Amino acid sequence: MPTAESPRSLPRDRDELKKLWVTAQKILAQELRSGCADRTVYGGLELFLSNWATSVSSLDTSYPTWPEAKHVLGLLRGYGHRSMDERKESAEGALELIAEVLDRVVTLGQAQDRRQGARVDRVADSGSRAEGERHESALAPRSPVRAAQQVAPAHPRPTRLAQPATLQLEDPVLALKGVGKQRASLLAKLGITRLRDLLLHFPRDYRDYRTTRQIAELMYGETASVVGTVEDVQVTPGLRKLFRTTVKVRDESGRIAATWFRRGYAGLHLAPNSRIALAGTATGLGGMLSFESPDWEAADRTPLHTRRLVPVYPLTEGISDYWLREVMAEVVPAYAPRLVEHLPRWLLEQYGLLGLSESVVRIHFPRNQEELDAAKRRLAFDEIFLVQLSALKSRAEWQVGAQAGKVRLDEKTIERFLSCQPFSLTGAQRRVIAEIENDLGESRPMTRLLQGEVGSGKTIVAAVALLSCVIGGYQAALMAPTEILAEQHGRTLEATFGRSERFLTELLGRPLRLEVLTGSSRKADRDRAYQGAAAGEVDVLVGTQAIIQEGLGFHRLGLAVIDEQHRFGVLQRNALREKGGTPHLLVMTATPIPRTMALVLYGDLDLSVIDELPPGRQQVKTHLLRPAERRHAYEHVRREVAKGRQAFIICPLVEDSPHLEARAATAEYDRLQRTDLAGLRLALLHGRMRPSEKDRIMLDFRAGEYDVLVSTSVVEVGIDVPNATVMLVEGAERFGLAQLHQFRGRVGRGQHMSTCLLLTDSNEEGVLEKLRVVASVSDGFRLADEDLKQRGPGEYFGLKQSGFPDFRMADLRDIRLIESTRQAAAQLLHLDPEMARPEHRLLVERIEGLRQTSRS
């Protein structure tokens, strides 16, 4: 190990050390440029820095930068689990510290080079030597100075202020003491504009500082609180207004050090001989236990930042956890009791729930884990209960007093119709047909969700329901989200009914009449569909949203079928139902949805699931490929095209983004045409194209006009190309498990063996494990459960964009919670079907607010 007394080793050590710090600087700068996605280096930033710090420590004897390296580690500890704003703030702080260290290393190195050069050349000019030493001294880091010798801190620790008792929950947060205009504007970024919003801004996590230790009892790596007397405070000023504050604290058992790096003076107000409490994770510093950037507070105050379960809030830049916690400590106890309880007393007692006010107090400042669990349970119950109550109330409003046609088919007729088809039904299909037919035999309107994977045979089930309606003397409509899917359904139904044309003509006394209506339909076709629907001459109308436009009416609509339900809003669904009075309603989706989620998302619908694929359905082989194997993927595409087959290539973005390492569809389309797939017929498809242009490309691709379709996720639903045998997904890690399964379902729809290739540039083990699950599991429902577990409901197939409630407390995997809330909602509606009782007024207001959100 080189030492300060081995001058020949100094330049070498200095250069190596400089390289290490420059490398860290470059990595962090790239991390910021990439949006703090933690994908700049293999294994993540935290692993890289751990190895980097070990290298720094090996050169620490000559150039003592290990304390700063250690603090860089502390600033970025837990980086992969932080929010993007927190990552950015810590990375920027670490970069400032690195810049200061590099400046010091270079400055010291220049001075040492001058001294070494003077010794080698045997220059004896003592004046020059003295000048060089003075220059070094001027540029070297300043010696630590006592905090008592510094000016008062620019940002003193906030003090608790008594809030005015006249404030109301709807008053702006600006009315609170300690919240000025600047902080009010920052709070607005968090959705906090009113006092009520502040109360309902719940912690995202908690730091468990309940364990209080004597300093001598503290173990390395242990998270705990200690209480002691400040023995020494040192503040070291640095570049860019970055200060290092080091405090030594003692109790009767020993000493511990605590270090903070802060902008401004130091942001701390500590004085020798004061009693403080520190809380954090113990680490080592020069053989002595220490805390890096711990939480702290005066020992004689009621614990808020230490010695308890400490709340950690969602933040935005400019709002610190410390300040917000102080505000919450003043506001929550004072104003939470003003929250009015909206759940009836009998329900609270029956389900063992805390009151609303108490739950809000305990979720912010729980005294123990039991209180926290009880508060979470009440607030989670609230979130799910309101959705369930709204759904069941909507269903009751539609069904109570409404009369739908009884159109159930007898088993003999169903069997004769099915015997005309060139395939046999699975047990799951027959079970679901029976469930639907039982509903159609009632005068109460059916409201049912039919869920089944791509290729599970939902269309034939829907055809039986449509036929039941027509034979019963009513009309039926099927609405799809895209023109190509509507036309696809039209052709499939024409073929299905056509196979039993003679039988149906006998039953009806005439041929069954089916029309397809889309936005692109010719005027003559549109007029014929409008007139036929109004006159009752069209039996089945298949179309897009064109069939819910003003001017189109049905003579006697008995059944409305909606395909790919999640692509439509509630208003669109209701518009179709209202076209013909009170029709039965059947909605379908090919997106596997976990049962718990379906009970909430479609709480107003009964659930039917086709959980069995027809025999002979091709099993799509799925392979996970790394960057070096990309050429093999293109070779496979070429081989399949040479056999007369077709391929999809899916990209996660439309255009290149400087912040995301993903192959964009437009750039990939151009590149493939020039290089890997040159000579093949390629088409480009993405969501920014006009609907008519997208439909034209998809129709041409299905017709065999193109060999390869390069696309974004718009092909996830609704295109059926039996000749396509390859699904290649670029940047597969950027899609959810359920979405990848949907992509896979686009191939294997014909008689040829098909392959799904998942390409990823990621080396993260968690990402690779996720993709291995897709490669090894073909059951869409299992993947959907895993997807919900990994991503949560907010990200599940874009629910954040669909007006779906943002559950902060509820876990949609908790079947007991979901079933109990549904039971409670049903009980309440049984007691008060109209919800007209005074004690239910607030619940009605909450439900209406929820519905307004879902419509927006």
Secondary structure as UniProt FT lines:
FT   TURN            4..5
FT   TURN            7..8
FT   HELIX           9..33
FT   TURN            34..35
FT   TURN            42..43
FT   HELIX           45..58
FT   TURN            59..62
FT   HELIX           66..75
FT   TURN            76..78
FT   HELIX           79..81
FT   HELIX           84..120
FT   TURN            121..122
FT   HELIX           126..139
FT   STRAND          145..146
FT   HELIX           147..149
FT   TURN            165..166
FT   TURN            169..170
FT   HELIX           173..175
FT   TURN            177..178
FT   HELIX           181..189
FT   TURN            190..191
FT   HELIX           195..199
FT   STRAND          205..208
FT   HELIX           215..217
FT   TURN            220..221
FT   STRAND          223..237
FT   HELIX           239..241
FT   STRAND          242..251
FT   TURN            252..253
FT   STRAND          254..263
FT   TURN            272..273
FT   STRAND          275..285
FT   TURN            286..287
FT   STRAND          288..292
FT   STRAND          295..298
FT   TURN            299..300
FT   STRAND          309..312
FT   TURN            317..318
FT   HELIX           321..335
FT   HELIX           336..338
FT   HELIX           345..350
FT   TURN            351..352
FT   HELIX           356..364
FT   HELIX           369..399
FT   TURN            400..401
FT   HELIX           411..419
FT   HELIX           427..440
FT   STRAND          447..452
FT   TURN            454..455
FT   HELIX           458..471
FT   TURN            472..473
FT   STRAND          475..479
FT   HELIX           483..499
FT   HELIX           501..508
FT   STRAND          514..517
FT   TURN            519..520
FT   HELIX           523..535
FT   STRAND          540..543
FT   HELIX           545..548
FT   TURN            550..551
FT   STRAND          557..563
FT   HELIX           565..567
FT   HELIX           570..577
FT   HELIX           578..580
FT   STRAND          584..589
FT   HELIX           595..601
FT   TURN            602..604
FT   STRAND          606..610
FT   TURN            615..616
FT   STRAND          621..625
FT   HELIX           627..629
FT   HELIX           630..642
FT   TURN            643..644
FT   STRAND          646..650
FT   TURN            658..659
FT   HELIX           665..674
FT   TURN            675..679
FT   STRAND          682..685
FT   TURN            687..688
FT   HELIX           691..702
FT   TURN            703..704
FT   STRAND          708..711
FT   HELIX           713..716
FT   TURN            722..723
FT   STRAND          724..729
FT   TURN            730..731
FT   HELIX           732..734
FT   HELIX           737..744
FT   TURN            745..746
FT   STRAND          755..759
FT   HELIX           765..776
FT   HELIX           780..791
FT   TURN            793..795
FT   HELIX           796..801
FT   TURN            802..803
FT   TURN            812..813
FT   HELIX           815..831
FT   TURN            833..834
FT   HELIX           838..840
FT   HELIX           841..855
//
